[in-house]
Each structure stands twice: as structure tokens, then as C-alpha cells.
Amino acid sequence: MPIVAVINATPNPSRVGDVVTFTVEITPEGNYAADWDFGDGGSASGGVVEHTYLVEGGFTVGVTITD
């Protein structure tokens, strides 16, 4: 069965300087590692992470899931 990851961001939309909380919902459930790329050079690891964007723009957020 393939791993499916759904990314959520709060607040969405956000403003420059807001702390954005990112979560990932993974199915099937299991013990996975989540490595985030925030699209602005920032990164983090974990199922729930926070990031602050310091410039205005649209950013593509990615998460790599490994088991």
C-alpha cells in the first residue's frame, strides 16, 4: 500500500512574520520520519513543525516521508 501524506498549514493564508504551523497526516499509520522543505531555504523535521516566512511571496512546501 502506498504512503499518502496530506500537508496542513495554519494560518492559511498567512502574512509575513506569522508563525505558520505545518502538520502532516500520513496513511497508513506507522512510525515515519517527516523532513520538511519550506521553499525559502528553511527546513525542519517532525510531524508538527513551525516556520516563519520573512518575505512576501508564494512558496512551495514539501515533505519527504521515510519509514
N, C-alpha and C positions, 0 to 999 in steps of 0.2 A: 504494500500500500504506500503511495507517495506521501511525503510530508507536505502539509499545506500550512502556510503561515499568513496570518492576517495582521497587518500593522494598524494600530490606532494612535492618534495624536490628540492631545488635549492641552491648551485650547486649539481649536482649528476652525477658522483661521487664527493666526497669531500675529503679533506685532513685534517689531524689532525690540529686543530686550526682554520679551516674555520668556519665562521658563516653560518649555514645552515638555510634557511627559509623554514618552512613547512606550507603548506596550505591544507585545506580540502574542497572539493566540495561535497555538500550534496544535494541529491534529495529525495523526493520532497522538494522544497524550503520552509523554515519556520524559526521559531525562536528557534534555537537549541544551546545547550552548547556543546563545544568540550573540552575534557580533554585528554591531551597527555601524553604518557609514551615513553621516548626516548631510552629505552633499556639499559641505562647505569646508572640508578638511578635518572636521571633528569626527570622533568615533567613541564608542563605548561598548561594554559587554554586559549582558544580563537580560532578563525577561522584561524588566521595567527600568527604563533609563530616563534621564533628563538632559536637555540641551537648550542652550540659549543662542539664538541667532543674533549676531551683532550688526548685520547689514540687511537691507531690504532686498527681497528677491524671491524667486521661486526655486526651491531646492528639491532634488530627488533623493529621498531617504531610502536606503536599502538595509536589509538584514540578512545575514548569512546564518543558516541554521545547520548545526552539526550534531551528530549523536555519538 
